[in-house]
């Protein structure tokens, strides 16, 4: 989920109704089945469906839906929110992350981690204290759980880029080789902190954060087929 993630949360709905509002047909609702995360296909079968939804109750009033494949949950937030509230959070390798929030069918607030200019609406402001929602913010540097030496490595890498030196022409200290591997695999502490903040914000609103206990349970698998 570090490189790709899309999920939605809906208030006041049954799980099957949320799936239907997201586009799952009546026949596929009837053909759904409870599955663990390990038993889910991690990609759609070509020609059969565009996505898989994995949905279950998060709290007494909220359900949580993870989507595998397809084009994401963000477009369904308004539909999910009729009669209540709904969120969607998504990111991928080339997009740091975003959150959409709707109330009773209307887009109400949202965050894009690209910067403050991409933020709109103030309905969620009371729940953002202490959260990093801007990848340009340097507060991530104060995180005590950062890998040892990461700040120093990133400063060295920034200086290398500014100097114009090619990567293969410089000697990387041995203790930084694993950190270099992380960075080249796409790890960004600012993006990681921002994505965690998006999920924390949802947790503050729903009353339960995204956690290992929910991921370890059985939830309902639905096929979300390509229209037409």
Buried (B, 14 or more C-beta within 10 A) or exposed (E): EEEEBBBBBBBBBEBBBBBBBBBBBEEBBEEBEEBEBEEBBEEBEEEEBBBBBBBBBBEEBBBBBBBBBBEBBBEBBBBBBBEBBBBBBBBEEEEBBBBBBBBEBEBBBBBBBBEEEBBEEEEBEEEBEEBBBBBEBEEBEEBEEBEEBBBEBBEBBEEBEEEEEEEEEEEBEEEBEEBBEBBEEEBBBBBBBBBBBBBBBBBBBBEBBBEEEBBEEEBBBBBBBEEE
